[in-house]
Amino acid sequence: SFESLKEIPSIDGPKFVFTHINAPHPPYLYDRFGNDTNYKPIDHLALKTKEEIEIAKPRFIDYLLHTNNLIKDAINEIISKYDVDNQPVIILASDHGPTSVGIAAWDNIKLENLKERMGILNAFYFPNINNESNFYNSISPVNTFRFLFNNYFNTNIKILPDSSYFST
């Protein structure tokens, strides 16, 4: 839970924390203000019509906005509990981008749909980094930890091409 994440700084010693937040995946439980919704569950894997997609999209956006607020609050609280010289490294990444066309359309996939689906959130908080010149905006998940290890642990792990693949 987000409240549990905020308590991580109180645990003594070095730590590697991984959490998987299954939001904003359906069911869309909360609106943008964190209020419970009473939406009839949507099978997001079976969205086929434009009407079905138009019903799901604002629900997704509301749930995303609520989730973003919870994440920002947790990260800000975590960072605030550390000294300036001992800040945590934070990587915030999604497993995939949105699917505004519905998964059912994947049998007739278009390039813009692939770009949307593969366009993930990939954000970093890398404090006290000595070599920001090696950082680049198009970094993909294949290089996230390579960049981290090279810059914090003085390794020399080769940076790979930032590519995405799709298979049916």
VENKA-V167897 format. One record per residue. N is the residue number from 0. RES is the residue in one letter. SS is DSSP state (H for helix, E for strand, C for the rest). PHI is phi in radians with two decimals (* if undefined). BURIAL is # if it has 9 or more other ideal C-beta (glycine too) atoms within 8 Angstrom, else .. Layout:
N/RES/SS/PHI/BURIAL
N/RES/SS/PHI/BURIAL
//
This chain:
0/S/C/*/.
1/F/H/-1.13/#
2/E/H/-1.15/.
3/S/H/-1.14/.
4/L/H/-1.03/#
5/K/H/-1.14/#
6/E/C/-1.59/.
7/I/H/-0.94/#
8/P/H/-1.05/#
9/S/H/-1.38/.
10/I/C/-1.46/.
11/D/C/-1.18/.
12/G/C/1.53/.
13/P/C/-1.14/.
14/K/C/-2.66/.
15/F/C/-2.08/.
16/V/C/-2.02/.
17/F/C/-2.08/.
18/T/C/-2.35/.
19/H/C/-1.93/.
20/I/C/-1.78/.
21/N/C/-1.49/.
22/A/C/-2.50/.
23/P/C/-1.66/.
24/H/C/-1.16/.
25/P/C/-1.13/#
26/P/C/-1.30/.
27/Y/C/-1.43/#
28/L/C/-1.38/.
29/Y/E/-2.30/#
30/D/C/-1.51/#
31/R/C/-1.09/#
32/F/C/-1.72/.
33/G/C/1.52/.
34/N/C/-1.40/.
35/D/E/-1.04/.
36/T/C/-1.88/#
37/N/C/-2.03/.
38/Y/C/-1.15/.
39/K/C/-1.17/.
40/P/C/-0.98/.
41/I/C/-1.93/#
42/D/C/-1.48/.
43/H/H/-1.13/#
44/L/H/-1.37/.
45/A/H/-1.99/.
46/L/C/-1.08/#
47/K/C/-2.15/.
48/T/C/-1.64/.
49/K/H/-1.05/.
50/E/H/-1.11/.
51/E/H/-1.09/#
52/I/H/-1.16/#
53/E/H/-1.17/.
54/I/H/-1.29/#
55/A/H/-1.29/#
56/K/H/-1.01/#
57/P/H/-1.16/.
58/R/H/-1.16/#
59/F/H/-1.05/#
60/I/H/-1.07/#
61/D/H/-1.05/#
62/Y/H/-1.14/#
63/L/H/-1.10/#
64/L/H/-1.06/#
65/H/H/-1.12/#
66/T/H/-1.07/#
67/N/H/-1.00/.
68/N/H/-1.11/#
69/L/H/-1.12/#
70/I/H/-1.14/#
71/K/H/-1.05/.
72/D/H/-1.08/#
73/A/H/-1.11/#
74/I/H/-1.12/#
75/N/H/-1.06/.
76/E/H/-1.20/#
77/I/H/-1.04/#
78/I/H/-1.06/#
79/S/H/-1.16/.
80/K/C/-1.56/.
81/Y/C/-1.97/#
82/D/C/-1.17/.
83/V/H/-1.00/.
84/D/H/-1.47/.
85/N/H/-2.36/.
86/Q/C/-1.32/#
87/P/C/-1.37/#
88/V/C/-1.52/#
89/I/E/-2.26/#
90/I/E/-2.07/#
91/L/E/-2.09/#
92/A/E/-2.43/#
93/S/C/-1.75/.
94/D/C/-1.43/.
95/H/C/-2.90/.
96/G/C/-1.48/#
97/P/C/-1.21/.
98/T/C/-2.33/#
99/S/C/-1.21/.
100/V/C/-1.65/#
101/G/C/1.49/#
102/I/H/-1.12/#
103/A/H/-1.04/#
104/A/H/-1.43/#
105/W/H/-1.19/.
106/D/H/-1.28/.
107/N/H/-2.35/.
108/I/C/-1.23/#
109/K/C/-1.98/.
110/L/H/-0.98/.
111/E/H/-1.14/.
112/N/H/-1.25/#
113/L/H/-1.12/#
114/K/H/-1.05/.
115/E/H/-1.12/#
116/R/H/-1.15/#
117/M/H/-1.59/#
118/G/C/-1.45/.
119/I/C/-1.56/#
120/L/C/-1.33/.
121/N/E/-2.55/#
122/A/E/-2.07/.
123/F/E/-2.29/#
124/Y/E/-2.07/#
125/F/C/-2.01/#
126/P/C/-1.29/.
127/N/C/0.95/.
128/I/C/-1.38/#
129/N/C/-1.57/.
130/N/C/-2.31/.
131/E/H/-1.14/.
132/S/H/-1.14/.
133/N/H/-1.42/.
134/F/C/-1.42/.
135/Y/C/-2.50/.
136/N/C/-1.18/.
137/S/C/-1.62/.
138/I/C/-1.00/#
139/S/C/-1.90/#
140/P/H/-1.00/.
141/V/H/-1.08/.
142/N/H/-1.92/#
143/T/H/-0.98/#
144/F/H/-1.32/.
145/R/H/-1.08/#
146/F/H/-1.09/#
147/L/H/-1.06/#
148/F/H/-1.11/#
149/N/H/-1.10/#
150/N/H/-1.64/#
151/Y/H/-1.84/#
152/F/C/-2.09/.
153/N/C/0.93/.
154/T/C/-1.49/.
155/N/C/-2.31/.
156/I/C/-1.38/.
157/K/C/-1.11/.
158/I/C/-1.37/.
159/L/C/-1.61/.
160/P/C/-1.04/.
161/D/C/-1.50/.
162/S/C/-2.22/.
163/S/C/-2.17/.
164/Y/C/-2.23/.
165/F/C/-2.28/.
166/S/C/-2.31/.
167/T/C/-1.97/.
//
